[in-house]
Amino acid sequence: MIQKWMKKISFPIVPAVLLLIGFILAATAIYIFASLSEELIEKEPFTFDPVIIHAVRSFSSPGLDRVMLFFTEIGSTLALGILVVAGMLWLGFKRQNLWGMVFFLLTVGGGGILNLLLKNAFQRKRPNADPLVEALGFSFPSGHAMGSMVYYGFLGYLVVRSKRKPLRKAFWTLLFAVAIIGIGISRIYLGVHYPSDIIAGYSAGMVWLLLCIAALEAVYFYKRPR
């Protein structure tokens, strides 16, 4: 009796819980981005920026330089562009997931456009901290942080939604999380972004990612067999 009752309520409960989690994450990300934006507009100093920069760069070494350069490269516009094309081909031909392919492009491409609009809206100059690489354009929010959040975050969503075994899902999700965090840290380590830029990039990327995922889930819901 109890098992039959659980089966009946399991379908509506799971989407409701996921929707609630998504709403909480989006609301938190919006709050963080809005708070950082307000302080930036009012020219309030971010006291945590120099502290984090000093802590991250205190571990500087030739070996770590190479690691950070690797992370920053896998979050670059060129790398993400190539990976997006590869991902779309995989979704289109291997998985035959047309809507997934369309929303993959929309998520990453739209995120890139949104990042440019935000950068030009705030026009924050990059830090003068002996950067180890050359970086052009404005600093806030970080394009690498935002791009990695939407790209690797969308891949994580696809993995979680797939029929892979739980351990494989956990492995790939952890790998994507490491990539996102590593890319953000690399931009601070290399001296081309403030930590507040990274946090803002993650926050804006999270909101955009969740909006795109919600839209795709709505498409899947209305396209399902009835």
Backbone as ProteinMPNN parsed JSONL, in Angstrom:
{"seq_chain_A": "MIQKWMKKISFPIVPAVLLLIGFILAATAIYIFASLSEELIEKEPFTFDPVIIHAVRSFSSPGLDRVMLFFTEIGSTLALGILVVAGMLWLGFKRQNLWGMVFFLLTVGGGGILNLLLKNAFQRKRPNADPLVEALGFSFPSGHAMGSMVYYGFLGYLVVRSKRKPLRKAFWTLLFAVAIIGIGISRIYLGVHYPSDIIAGYSAGMVWLLLCIAALEAVYFYKRPR", "coords_chain_A": {"N_chain_A": [[0.824, -1.201, 0.0], [1.851, 1.279, 0.892], [4.026, 1.486, -0.871], [2.719, 1.717, -3.342], [1.474, 4.158, -2.958], [3.69, 5.845, -2.719], [4.75, 5.639, -5.292], [2.807, 6.963, -6.736], [3.041, 9.616, -5.866], [5.664, 10.235, -6.387], [6.382, 11.251, -8.882], [5.374, 14.006, -9.114], [6.688, 15.129, -6.89], [9.526, 15.02, -7.18], [10.196, 16.783, -9.481], [9.219, 19.127, -8.288], [10.878, 19.515, -6.054], [13.36, 19.831, -7.327], [12.792, 22.129, -8.78], [12.427, 23.936, -6.691], [15.007, 23.954, -5.563], [16.444, 24.989, -7.735], [15.259, 27.514, -7.881], [16.055, 28.645, -5.428], [18.861, 28.657, -5.766], [19.073, 30.381, -7.995], [17.94, 32.742, -6.959], [19.747, 33.313, -4.897], [22.101, 33.696, -6.381], [21.378, 35.935, -7.916], [21.055, 37.81, -5.88], [23.693, 37.981, -4.869], [25.09, 38.923, -7.139], [23.764, 41.368, -7.536], [24.409, 42.701, -5.171], [27.218, 42.95, -5.363], [27.344, 44.468, -7.695], [26.063, 46.837, -6.924], [27.838, 47.841, -4.986], [30.04, 48.221, -6.604], [29.147, 50.183, -8.391], [28.742, 52.264, -6.619], [31.305, 52.733, -6.031], [32.512, 51.49, -3.874], [35.073, 49.958, -2.0], [36.127, 46.578, -2.384], [36.863, 44.787, 0.223], [37.73, 42.201, 0.51], [39.013, 41.519, -1.807], [41.928, 42.24, -2.134], [42.929, 40.618, -0.08], [42.299, 37.957, -0.831], [43.614, 37.848, -3.301], [46.29, 38.135, -2.504], [46.553, 35.802, -0.974], [46.132, 33.758, -2.878], [48.156, 34.232, -4.773], [50.393, 33.885, -3.272], [51.211, 31.308, -3.381], [52.684, 31.051, -5.619], [54.589, 29.549, -8.222], [56.815, 28.061, -10.666], [55.797, 25.574, -11.565], [53.118, 25.669, -10.713], [52.33, 27.839, -12.186], [52.127, 26.745, -14.764], [50.013, 24.981, -14.397], [47.905, 26.745, -13.798], [47.833, 28.202, -16.154], [46.94, 26.234, -17.878], [44.328, 25.79, -16.879], [43.21, 28.329, -17.349], [43.25, 28.371, -20.098], [41.402, 26.383, -20.87], [39.143, 27.675, -20.312], [38.961, 29.716, -22.052], [37.744, 31.865, -24.728], [38.227, 30.83, -27.287], [38.768, 28.076, -26.781], [36.358, 27.264, -25.537], [34.626, 27.808, -27.631], [35.409, 25.917, -29.585], [34.894, 23.576, -28.146], [32.144, 23.814, -27.797], [31.164, 23.482, -30.405], [32.001, 20.842, -30.816], [30.492, 19.606, -28.82], [27.881, 20.121, -29.712], [27.828, 18.694, -32.095], [28.087, 16.131, -31.062], [25.726, 15.932, -29.533], [23.86, 16.251, -31.568], [24.371, 14.268, -33.61], [25.227, 11.887, -32.321], [23.578, 11.566, -30.028], [21.21, 12.434, -31.046], [19.725, 14.598, -30.177], [18.047, 17.154, -30.699], [16.859, 19.447, -29.497], [18.433, 19.673, -27.214], [20.864, 20.276, -28.397], [20.29, 22.761, -29.601], [19.708, 24.35, -27.343], [22.088, 24.138, -25.988], [23.833, 25.646, -27.575], [22.472, 28.083, -27.376], [22.662, 28.579, -24.631], [25.472, 28.8, -24.09], [26.362, 30.601, -26.117], [24.543, 32.743, -25.762], [25.203, 33.381, -23.15], [27.785, 34.379, -23.501], [27.274, 36.725, -24.976], [25.714, 38.115, -23.118], [27.629, 38.486, -21.126], [29.418, 40.273, -22.371], [27.731, 42.508, -22.608], [27.306, 43.125, -19.912], [29.932, 43.665, -19.069], [30.494, 45.99, -20.548], [28.607, 47.624, -19.467], [29.415, 48.069, -16.825], [32.172, 48.591, -16.962], [34.671, 48.164, -15.602], [38.056, 48.499, -14.785], [40.873, 46.342, -15.278], [42.908, 44.637, -12.774], [46.036, 46.046, -11.644], [48.434, 44.194, -11.301], [50.917, 42.977, -11.929], [50.349, 41.106, -14.206], [50.421, 37.733, -15.436], [49.64, 36.949, -17.889], [48.327, 38.32, -20.961], [45.435, 40.308, -21.029], [42.493, 41.509, -22.468], [39.986, 44.125, -22.659], [37.206, 44.869, -20.407], [36.838, 44.198, -16.83], [34.793, 43.287, -15.079], [31.784, 41.489, -15.151], [33.85, 38.514, -14.75], [34.679, 37.012, -17.8], [35.737, 34.489, -18.259], [35.016, 33.113, -15.9], [32.205, 33.273, -16.004], [31.709, 32.107, -18.503], [32.752, 29.514, -18.12], [31.046, 28.592, -16.143], [28.519, 28.485, -17.464], [29.088, 26.786, -19.632], [30.456, 24.352, -18.689], [28.716, 23.877, -16.64], [26.315, 23.348, -18.01], [27.035, 21.006, -19.297], [27.32, 19.406, -17.038], [24.652, 19.318, -16.22], [23.543, 17.858, -18.37], [24.815, 15.428, -17.957], [23.861, 14.647, -15.409], [21.204, 14.362, -16.06], [21.272, 12.232, -17.747], [21.321, 8.629, -18.453], [23.405, 7.422, -17.197], [25.422, 5.49, -14.867], [25.241, 6.061, -11.31], [27.817, 6.503, -10.081], [29.43, 7.222, -12.241], [28.119, 9.54, -13.008], [28.606, 11.102, -10.753], [31.399, 11.293, -10.908], [31.867, 12.735, -13.345], [30.434, 15.063, -12.825], [31.87, 16.083, -10.639], [34.318, 16.496, -11.92], [33.673, 18.53, -13.767], [32.997, 20.524, -11.952], [35.463, 20.983, -10.715], [36.841, 22.01, -12.908], [35.43, 24.431, -13.347], [35.884, 25.833, -10.917], [38.689, 25.824, -10.887], [39.285, 27.345, -13.169], [38.312, 29.858, -12.427], [39.985, 30.473, -10.201], [42.433, 30.507, -11.5], [42.351, 32.864, -12.993], [42.558, 34.811, -11.061], [45.032, 34.156, -9.953], [46.722, 34.569, -12.143], [46.621, 37.256, -12.336], [44.747, 38.851, -13.701], [42.175, 39.336, -13.004], [39.97, 40.518, -10.437], [38.949, 38.933, -7.366], [36.249, 39.552, -6.857], [35.297, 39.959, -9.43], [35.301, 37.357, -10.381], [33.456, 36.064, -8.689], [31.169, 37.493, -9.374], [30.98, 36.755, -12.054], [30.502, 33.994, -11.846], [28.016, 34.124, -10.534], [26.289, 35.548, -12.314], [26.502, 33.804, -14.475], [25.376, 31.487, -13.365], [22.677, 32.232, -13.001], [21.853, 32.667, -15.678], [22.363, 30.124, -16.743], [20.562, 28.498, -15.267], [18.13, 29.585, -16.107], [18.146, 28.867, -18.819], [18.225, 26.072, -18.621], [15.786, 25.62, -17.339], [14.052, 26.497, -19.347], [14.613, 24.61, -21.356], [13.82, 22.261, -20.062], [11.116, 22.781, -19.918], [10.449, 22.635, -22.616], [11.017, 19.91, -23.108], [9.072, 18.835, -21.452], [6.61, 19.578, -22.658], [6.934, 18.365, -25.082], [6.879, 15.681, -24.62], [5.61, 12.311, -24.989], [2.091, 11.754, -24.836]], "CA_chain_A": [[0.0, 0.0, 0.0], [2.751, 2.44, 0.997], [4.819, 1.556, -2.102], [1.857, 2.244, -4.395], [1.278, 5.576, -2.671], [4.949, 6.537, -3.04], [4.878, 5.716, -6.754], [1.874, 7.958, -7.241], [3.468, 10.981, -5.553], [7.079, 10.441, -6.69], [6.578, 12.063, -10.084], [5.283, 15.439, -8.877], [7.579, 15.609, -5.84], [10.898, 15.209, -7.675], [10.324, 18.064, -10.18], [8.962, 20.238, -7.368], [12.095, 19.708, -5.26], [14.374, 20.387, -8.232], [12.377, 23.505, -9.079], [12.708, 24.726, -5.491], [16.466, 24.111, -5.478], [16.828, 25.922, -8.795], [14.797, 28.853, -7.5], [16.927, 29.118, -4.344], [20.172, 28.956, -6.356], [18.945, 31.574, -8.836], [17.71, 33.9, -6.09], [21.015, 33.587, -4.21], [23.039, 34.238, -7.379], [20.928, 37.296, -8.239], [21.362, 38.66, -4.717], [25.148, 38.194, -4.823], [25.483, 39.799, -8.249], [23.213, 42.698, -7.289], [25.185, 43.315, -4.079], [28.52, 43.329, -5.917], [27.117, 45.539, -8.674], [25.75, 48.064, -6.191], [29.069, 48.345, -4.374], [30.917, 48.682, -7.676], [28.592, 51.448, -8.884], [28.978, 53.279, -5.584], [32.763, 52.806, -5.883], [32.903, 50.966, -2.568], [36.147, 48.976, -2.172], [35.882, 45.202, -1.945], [37.98, 44.539, 1.14], [38.207, 40.823, 0.396], [39.791, 41.356, -3.041], [43.381, 42.145, -1.915], [43.235, 39.492, 0.811], [42.259, 36.722, -1.622], [44.681, 37.928, -4.301], [47.56, 37.85, -1.823], [46.556, 34.394, -0.566], [46.259, 32.909, -4.07], [49.442, 34.437, -5.437], [51.481, 33.507, -2.359], [51.616, 29.95, -3.74], [53.277, 31.137, -6.956], [55.765, 28.73, -8.554], [56.793, 27.728, -12.098], [54.899, 24.449, -11.805], [51.737, 26.123, -10.564], [52.071, 28.711, -13.337], [51.681, 25.901, -15.884], [48.674, 24.464, -14.061], [46.957, 27.848, -13.924], [47.72, 28.512, -17.584], [46.077, 25.19, -18.447], [42.937, 26.069, -16.492], [42.711, 29.529, -18.01], [43.065, 28.057, -21.518], [40.169, 25.611, -21.094], [38.02, 28.585, -20.12], [39.078, 30.805, -23.017], [36.705, 31.94, -25.762], [38.579, 29.902, -28.368], [38.587, 26.695, -26.327], [34.929, 27.001, -25.35], [34.005, 27.79, -28.954], [35.696, 24.613, -30.192], [34.193, 22.564, -27.367], [30.707, 23.943, -28.073], [30.927, 22.836, -31.705], [32.133, 19.4, -30.594], [29.343, 19.186, -28.025], [26.691, 20.159, -30.557], [27.913, 17.557, -33.013], [27.82, 14.926, -30.266], [24.305, 15.919, -29.199], [23.062, 16.126, -32.774], [24.572, 13.026, -34.371], [25.343, 10.719, -31.447], [22.402, 11.471, -29.162], [20.034, 12.875, -31.797], [19.017, 15.474, -29.238], [17.997, 18.439, -31.391], [16.599, 20.531, -28.556], [19.615, 19.811, -26.383], [21.872, 20.946, -29.22], [19.882, 24.163, -29.75], [19.838, 25.05, -26.068], [23.518, 24.187, -25.673], [24.343, 26.826, -28.273], [21.824, 29.257, -26.793], [23.189, 28.8, -23.281], [26.862, 29.281, -24.125], [26.427, 31.799, -26.957], [23.828, 33.818, -25.088], [25.995, 33.766, -21.986], [28.886, 35.217, -23.976], [26.723, 38.041, -25.323], [25.324, 38.751, -21.858], [28.855, 38.905, -20.44], [29.902, 41.493, -23.037], [26.836, 43.607, -22.244], [27.57, 43.475, -18.524], [31.252, 44.299, -19.004], [30.4, 47.352, -21.073], [27.75, 48.403, -18.582], [30.153, 48.438, -15.605], [33.459, 49.156, -17.426], [35.688, 48.11, -14.545], [39.394, 48.223, -15.29], [41.522, 45.162, -14.712], [43.897, 44.957, -11.725], [47.44, 46.25, -12.01], [49.131, 43.332, -10.338], [51.912, 42.182, -12.651], [49.68, 39.938, -14.794], [51.282, 36.761, -16.108], [49.138, 36.822, -19.262], [47.679, 39.528, -21.454], [43.978, 40.228, -21.061], [41.905, 42.717, -23.034], [38.612, 44.404, -22.276], [36.904, 45.206, -19.023], [37.106, 43.138, -15.868], [33.628, 42.849, -14.302], [32.181, 40.245, -14.485], [34.842, 37.722, -15.479], [34.162, 36.212, -18.903], [36.168, 33.098, -18.058], [34.196, 32.528, -14.844], [30.835, 33.139, -16.484], [31.709, 31.129, -19.593], [32.955, 28.161, -17.588], [29.832, 28.213, -15.42], [27.441, 28.098, -18.376], [29.481, 25.659, -20.481], [30.657, 23.125, -17.909], [27.482, 23.663, -15.895], [25.347, 22.701, -18.898], [27.486, 19.622, -19.452], [26.96, 18.723, -15.807], [23.204, 19.087, -16.285], [23.312, 16.762, -19.306], [25.277, 14.189, -17.324], [22.91, 14.298, -14.349], [19.938, 13.98, -16.694], [21.495, 11.037, -18.554], [21.053, 7.331, -17.827], [24.653, 6.844, -16.709], [25.42, 4.991, -13.501], [25.471, 7.138, -10.327], [29.239, 6.789, -9.859], [29.912, 7.97, -13.403], [27.547, 10.883, -12.911], [29.343, 11.806, -9.702], [32.749, 11.566, -11.397], [31.839, 13.808, -14.339], [29.979, 16.286, -12.155], [33.011, 16.574, -9.869], [35.321, 16.974, -12.879], [33.214, 19.824, -14.279], [33.082, 21.47, -10.835], [36.886, 21.311, -10.578], [37.175, 22.88, -14.043], [34.845, 25.752, -13.108], [36.605, 26.47, -9.811], [40.077, 26.019, -11.309], [39.339, 28.464, -14.125], [38.164, 31.103, -11.666], [41.207, 30.707, -9.423], [43.528, 30.808, -12.43], [42.274, 34.266, -13.412], [43.09, 35.589, -9.941], [46.454, 33.813, -9.852], [47.434, 35.173, -13.27], [46.611, 38.708, -12.142], [43.922, 39.562, -14.695], [40.836, 39.565, -12.46], [39.734, 40.582, -9.001], [38.032, 37.882, -6.904], [34.861, 40.002, -7.014], [34.948, 39.704, -10.831], [35.062, 35.919, -10.509], [32.2, 35.765, -8.007], [30.1, 38.068, -10.196], [30.867, 35.92, -13.249], [29.817, 32.759, -11.44], [26.626, 34.431, -10.186], [25.554, 35.845, -13.543], [26.465, 32.567, -15.251], [24.429, 30.575, -12.722], [21.311, 32.677, -13.31], [21.596, 32.4, -17.09], [22.342, 28.668, -16.905], [19.317, 27.974, -14.722], [17.045, 30.018, -16.989], [18.197, 28.049, -20.037], [17.846, 24.711, -18.251], [14.343, 25.636, -17.086], [13.39, 26.585, -20.645], [14.773, 23.323, -22.03], [12.962, 21.297, -19.374], [9.741, 23.084, -20.337], [10.305, 22.071, -23.963], [10.932, 18.454, -22.951], [7.792, 18.5, -20.819], [5.524, 19.725, -23.622], [7.173, 17.483, -26.23], [6.832, 14.268, -24.227], [4.422, 11.583, -25.452], [0.966, 11.836, -23.89]], "C_chain_A": [[0.871, 1.269, 0.0], [3.556, 2.614, -0.284], [3.991, 2.139, -3.246], [1.636, 3.746, -4.215], [2.519, 6.399, -3.025], [5.129, 6.685, -4.532], [3.986, 6.812, -7.326], [2.38, 9.379, -7.012], [4.902, 11.269, -5.975], [7.273, 11.346, -7.9], [6.441, 13.562, -9.813], [6.275, 15.971, -7.861], [8.976, 15.908, -6.369], [11.04, 16.508, -8.471], [10.119, 19.263, -9.269], [10.197, 20.558, -6.529], [13.194, 20.339, -6.11], [14.061, 21.837, -8.575], [12.679, 24.422, -7.904], [14.201, 24.987, -5.336], [16.954, 25.117, -6.512], [16.449, 27.349, -8.46], [15.703, 29.449, -6.415], [18.304, 29.505, -4.881], [20.124, 30.241, -7.18], [18.777, 32.831, -7.99], [18.994, 34.301, -5.362], [22.017, 34.237, -5.158], [22.67, 35.67, -7.755], [21.272, 38.255, -7.106], [22.853, 38.986, -4.661], [25.585, 39.16, -5.917], [24.992, 41.222, -8.013], [24.011, 43.426, -6.208], [26.549, 43.791, -4.586], [28.38, 44.502, -6.879], [26.872, 46.871, -7.982], [26.997, 48.675, -5.584], [30.028, 48.884, -5.429], [30.446, 50.031, -8.209], [28.858, 52.583, -7.897], [30.463, 53.449, -5.265], [33.22, 52.432, -4.469], [33.998, 49.913, -2.775], [35.728, 47.592, -1.664], [37.07, 44.791, -1.07], [38.543, 43.124, 1.009], [39.076, 40.609, -0.837], [41.289, 41.243, -2.782], [43.782, 40.967, -1.03], [43.306, 38.193, 0.024], [43.372, 36.706, -2.664], [46.025, 37.565, -3.672], [47.653, 36.372, -1.45], [46.798, 33.477, -1.756], [47.653, 33.017, -4.669], [50.631, 34.106, -4.537], [51.998, 32.108, -2.654], [52.333, 29.903, -5.095], [54.53, 30.271, -7.099], [55.687, 28.408, -10.043], [55.838, 26.578, -12.426], [53.442, 24.858, -11.723], [51.351, 27.085, -11.683], [51.513, 27.894, -14.497], [50.277, 25.349, -15.648], [47.622, 25.553, -14.269], [46.767, 28.272, -15.38], [46.838, 27.488, -18.293], [44.615, 25.478, -18.144], [42.389, 27.292, -17.226], [42.464, 29.279, -19.497], [41.774, 27.298, -21.767], [38.918, 26.451, -20.797], [38.037, 29.747, -21.087], [37.959, 30.752, -24.055], [36.972, 30.946, -26.878], [38.309, 28.458, -27.968], [37.111, 26.356, -26.173], [34.189, 26.97, -26.677], [34.188, 26.451, -29.645], [34.918, 23.511, -29.476], [32.679, 22.622, -27.578], [30.355, 23.258, -29.384], [30.987, 21.32, -31.551], [30.93, 18.857, -29.824], [28.062, 19.154, -28.841], [26.672, 18.999, -31.546], [27.586, 16.255, -32.287], [26.333, 14.81, -29.934], [23.439, 15.663, -30.429], [23.157, 14.771, -33.436], [24.597, 11.786, -33.49], [24.071, 10.508, -30.642], [21.103, 11.812, -29.883], [19.104, 13.719, -30.917], [19.011, 16.887, -29.822], [17.805, 19.6, -30.426], [17.776, 20.753, -27.619], [20.711, 20.572, -27.11], [21.562, 22.439, -29.345], [20.109, 24.938, -28.46], [21.279, 25.093, -25.581], [24.139, 25.43, -26.299], [23.764, 28.106, -27.666], [22.415, 29.599, -25.432], [24.578, 29.418, -23.322], [26.983, 30.567, -24.936], [25.743, 32.99, -26.311], [24.561, 34.307, -23.859], [27.156, 34.671, -22.362], [28.425, 36.629, -24.316], [26.345, 38.81, -24.061], [26.543, 39.262, -21.108], [29.417, 40.191, -21.052], [29.053, 42.702, -22.669], [27.101, 44.075, -20.817], [28.915, 44.169, -18.367], [31.187, 45.758, -19.452], [29.498, 48.236, -20.219], [28.533, 48.902, -17.366], [31.532, 49.041, -15.894], [34.508, 49.236, -16.306], [37.037, 47.751, -15.15], [39.998, 47.021, -14.585], [42.57, 45.558, -13.663], [45.292, 45.177, -12.302], [48.306, 45.464, -11.037], [50.126, 42.415, -11.035], [51.282, 40.94, -13.278], [50.651, 39.03, -15.54], [50.851, 36.495, -17.544], [48.497, 38.14, -19.661], [46.176, 39.309, -21.494], [43.418, 41.567, -21.534], [40.489, 42.907, -22.517], [38.451, 44.713, -20.804], [36.92, 43.957, -18.137], [35.871, 42.511, -15.233], [32.403, 42.66, -15.191], [33.151, 39.445, -15.35], [34.177, 36.873, -16.568], [34.535, 34.747, -18.764], [35.284, 32.409, -17.007], [32.773, 32.285, -15.326], [30.735, 32.081, -17.584], [31.871, 29.713, -19.097], [31.719, 27.679, -16.843], [28.741, 27.74, -16.385], [27.824, 26.874, -19.209], [29.588, 24.359, -19.68], [29.433, 22.823, -17.033], [26.43, 22.968, -16.738], [25.738, 21.252, -19.151], [27.135, 18.802, -18.21], [25.477, 18.385, -15.763], [22.886, 17.911, -17.204], [23.712, 15.418, -18.697], [24.287, 13.721, -16.262], [21.596, 13.796, -14.936], [20.055, 12.676, -17.484], [21.181, 9.768, -17.775], [22.337, 6.641, -17.365], [24.504, 6.357, -15.272], [25.765, 6.119, -12.534], [26.938, 7.5, -10.116], [29.831, 7.584, -11.02], [29.37, 9.393, -13.398], [28.321, 11.713, -11.896], [30.742, 12.202, -10.175], [32.754, 12.757, -12.351], [31.387, 15.123, -13.723], [31.112, 16.912, -11.351], [34.075, 17.155, -10.784], [34.94, 18.356, -13.418], [33.297, 20.895, -13.191], [34.53, 21.924, -10.625], [37.319, 22.261, -11.687], [36.673, 24.303, -13.798], [35.623, 26.502, -12.027], [38.045, 26.776, -10.21], [40.239, 27.187, -12.261], [39.226, 29.79, -13.396], [39.416, 31.45, -10.883], [42.36, 31.11, -10.334], [43.529, 32.273, -12.846], [42.774, 35.206, -12.311], [44.601, 35.395, -9.852], [47.264, 34.519, -10.941], [47.37, 36.695, -13.256], [45.75, 39.492, -13.096], [42.494, 39.816, -14.212], [40.883, 39.715, -10.945], [38.849, 39.401, -8.607], [36.565, 38.269, -7.059], [34.392, 39.842, -8.459], [34.547, 38.247, -11.029], [33.715, 35.549, -9.892], [31.018, 36.285, -8.819], [29.885, 37.235, -11.461], [30.147, 34.617, -12.967], [28.328, 33.022, -11.208], [25.79, 34.692, -11.427], [25.424, 34.593, -14.405], [25.464, 31.578, -14.691], [22.987, 30.935, -13.059], [20.958, 32.343, -14.761], [21.494, 30.897, -17.35], [21.019, 28.08, -16.428], [18.114, 28.378, -15.568], [16.98, 29.146, -18.239], [17.785, 26.605, -19.758], [16.336, 24.621, -18.013], [13.568, 25.688, -18.405], [13.463, 25.259, -21.399], [13.891, 22.258, -21.389], [11.493, 21.526, -19.732], [9.466, 22.519, -21.729], [10.16, 20.559, -23.888], [9.572, 18.041, -22.393], [6.65, 18.537, -21.835], [5.685, 18.83, -24.843], [7.037, 16.01, -25.885], [5.554, 13.611, -24.751], [3.322, 11.627, -24.396], [0.036, 10.66, -24.088]], "O_chain_A": [[0.653, 2.193, -0.782], [3.757, 3.738, -0.744], [4.486, 2.952, -4.026], [1.615, 4.505, -5.184], [2.414, 7.503, -3.56], [5.6, 7.719, -5.006], [4.359, 7.501, -8.276], [2.18, 10.253, -7.855], [5.331, 12.422, -5.931], [8.226, 12.124, -7.944], [7.304, 14.332, -10.235], [6.675, 17.132, -7.941], [9.551, 16.946, -6.04], [11.941, 17.289, -8.166], [10.762, 20.297, -9.446], [10.525, 21.725, -6.316], [13.874, 21.266, -5.67], [14.962, 22.673, -8.65], [13.132, 25.552, -8.092], [14.613, 26.102, -5.016], [17.771, 25.987, -6.21], [17.21, 28.282, -8.717], [16.069, 30.623, -6.482], [18.854, 30.542, -4.508], [21.014, 31.085, -7.082], [19.394, 33.86, -8.266], [19.292, 35.488, -5.228], [22.695, 35.2, -4.799], [23.547, 36.521, -7.897], [21.724, 39.374, -7.345], [23.232, 40.134, -4.433], [26.347, 40.094, -5.668], [25.725, 42.179, -8.262], [24.261, 44.626, -6.319], [26.98, 44.902, -4.275], [29.202, 45.419, -6.876], [27.401, 47.903, -8.393], [27.196, 49.888, -5.655], [30.737, 49.864, -5.199], [31.26, 50.921, -8.453], [29.158, 53.711, -8.289], [30.838, 54.198, -4.363], [34.186, 52.986, -3.944], [33.859, 49.055, -3.646], [35.056, 47.471, -0.64], [38.149, 44.485, -1.578], [39.698, 42.878, 1.356], [39.804, 39.619, -0.91], [41.888, 40.24, -3.171], [44.852, 40.387, -1.211], [44.248, 37.416, 0.181], [44.003, 35.672, -2.886], [46.798, 36.79, -4.234], [48.712, 35.76, -1.592], [47.577, 32.528, -1.664], [48.259, 32.008, -5.031], [51.765, 34.055, -5.013], [53.098, 31.752, -2.231], [52.556, 28.825, -5.645], [55.403, 30.257, -6.232], [54.606, 28.474, -10.629], [55.152, 26.609, -13.447], [52.625, 24.454, -12.551], [50.189, 27.145, -12.083], [50.542, 28.299, -15.137], [49.463, 25.261, -16.568], [46.568, 25.3, -14.853], [45.668, 28.654, -15.784], [46.079, 27.834, -19.198], [43.764, 25.421, -19.032], [41.241, 27.291, -17.673], [41.58, 29.893, -20.094], [41.108, 27.538, -22.774], [37.791, 26.001, -21.001], [37.227, 30.666, -20.969], [37.313, 29.72, -24.235], [36.049, 30.291, -27.364], [37.696, 27.703, -28.722], [36.659, 25.3, -26.616], [33.239, 26.206, -26.844], [33.246, 25.908, -30.222], [34.353, 22.624, -30.115], [32.008, 21.59, -27.541], [29.362, 22.536, -29.465], [30.142, 20.599, -32.08], [30.414, 17.784, -30.136], [27.244, 18.249, -28.676], [25.627, 18.399, -31.798], [26.898, 15.388, -32.826], [25.749, 13.732, -30.037], [22.428, 14.964, -30.361], [22.136, 14.181, -33.79], [24.053, 10.747, -33.864], [23.546, 9.396, -30.582], [20.018, 11.512, -29.386], [17.883, 13.563, -30.925], [19.861, 17.711, -29.484], [18.497, 20.614, -30.517], [18.085, 21.891, -27.266], [21.401, 21.404, -26.521], [22.452, 23.279, -29.212], [20.639, 26.049, -28.481], [21.65, 25.998, -24.833], [24.874, 26.17, -25.645], [24.48, 29.088, -27.467], [22.641, 30.769, -25.12], [24.835, 30.431, -22.674], [27.63, 31.519, -24.498], [26.274, 34.101, -26.305], [24.549, 35.499, -23.552], [27.478, 35.615, -21.64], [29.096, 37.607, -23.988], [26.619, 40.005, -23.946], [26.505, 40.342, -20.519], [29.842, 41.091, -20.328], [29.579, 43.791, -22.445], [27.12, 45.275, -20.543], [29.033, 45.143, -17.624], [31.756, 46.643, -18.812], [29.617, 49.461, -20.248], [28.334, 50.035, -16.925], [32.002, 49.902, -15.151], [35.143, 50.272, -16.111], [37.143, 46.808, -15.934], [39.669, 46.727, -13.436], [43.059, 46.688, -13.669], [45.671, 44.576, -13.307], [48.838, 46.013, -10.073], [50.17, 41.216, -10.762], [51.648, 39.822, -12.913], [51.584, 39.501, -16.191], [51.591, 35.896, -18.324], [48.168, 38.969, -18.813], [45.699, 38.263, -21.934], [43.825, 42.625, -21.053], [39.87, 41.975, -22.003], [39.425, 44.807, -20.056], [37.003, 42.828, -18.619], [35.89, 41.331, -14.884], [32.022, 43.581, -15.914], [33.253, 39.681, -16.554], [33.242, 36.119, -16.3], [33.75, 33.865, -19.108], [34.858, 31.27, -17.196], [32.202, 31.221, -15.088], [29.809, 31.27, -17.602], [31.208, 28.801, -19.591], [31.378, 26.497, -16.9], [28.111, 26.709, -16.149], [26.98, 26.016, -19.466], [28.89, 23.386, -19.967], [29.15, 21.666, -16.725], [25.722, 22.091, -16.243], [24.879, 20.373, -19.214], [26.709, 17.652, -18.315], [25.09, 17.302, -15.323], [22.059, 17.063, -16.867], [23.04, 14.406, -18.895], [23.919, 12.547, -16.219], [20.955, 12.909, -14.372], [19.04, 12.083, -17.849], [20.824, 9.816, -16.598], [22.358, 5.427, -17.166], [23.586, 6.758, -14.556], [26.501, 7.037, -12.894], [27.269, 8.678, -9.984], [30.628, 8.499, -10.817], [30.08, 10.338, -13.742], [28.649, 12.874, -12.142], [31.216, 13.301, -9.885], [33.55, 13.682, -12.188], [31.909, 16.183, -14.069], [31.296, 18.129, -11.377], [34.67, 18.185, -10.471], [35.787, 19.244, -13.512], [33.631, 22.045, -13.477], [34.79, 23.103, -10.386], [38.072, 23.205, -11.444], [37.406, 25.268, -14.016], [35.976, 27.668, -12.204], [38.563, 27.851, -9.91], [41.213, 27.935, -12.176], [39.951, 30.738, -13.701], [39.86, 32.598, -10.899], [43.171, 31.963, -9.973], [44.594, 32.863, -13.032], [43.342, 36.261, -12.594], [45.352, 36.357, -9.695], [48.364, 35.008, -10.684], [48.003, 37.349, -14.085], [45.984, 40.684, -13.294], [41.696, 40.432, -14.917], [41.721, 39.119, -10.267], [38.074, 38.915, -9.431], [35.727, 37.418, -7.358], [33.205, 39.613, -8.694], [33.591, 37.938, -11.742], [32.929, 34.815, -10.491], [29.995, 35.613, -8.943], [28.749, 37.032, -11.89], [29.292, 34.183, -13.74], [27.481, 32.237, -11.635], [24.708, 34.126, -11.582], [24.372, 34.344, -14.995], [24.773, 30.898, -15.45], [22.175, 30.062, -13.365], [19.888, 31.8, -15.035], [20.625, 30.455, -18.102], [20.423, 27.252, -17.118], [17.178, 27.594, -15.727], [15.901, 28.737, -18.667], [17.083, 25.988, -20.559], [15.69, 23.662, -18.437], [12.553, 25.009, -18.562], [12.483, 24.836, -22.011], [13.285, 21.446, -22.088], [10.72, 20.574, -19.835], [8.385, 21.99, -21.99], [9.279, 19.986, -24.53], [8.996, 17.034, -22.804], [5.818, 17.631, -21.868], [4.719, 18.56, -25.557], [7.078, 15.168, -26.782], [4.537, 14.281, -24.935], [3.599, 11.546, -23.2], [-0.972, 10.545, -23.389]]}, "name": "protein", "num_of_chains": 1, "seq": "MIQKWMKKISFPIVPAVLLLIGFILAATAIYIFASLSEELIEKEPFTFDPVIIHAVRSFSSPGLDRVMLFFTEIGSTLALGILVVAGMLWLGFKRQNLWGMVFFLLTVGGGGILNLLLKNAFQRKRPNADPLVEALGFSFPSGHAMGSMVYYGFLGYLVVRSKRKPLRKAFWTLLFAVAIIGIGISRIYLGVHYPSDIIAGYSAGMVWLLLCIAALEAVYFYKRPR"}
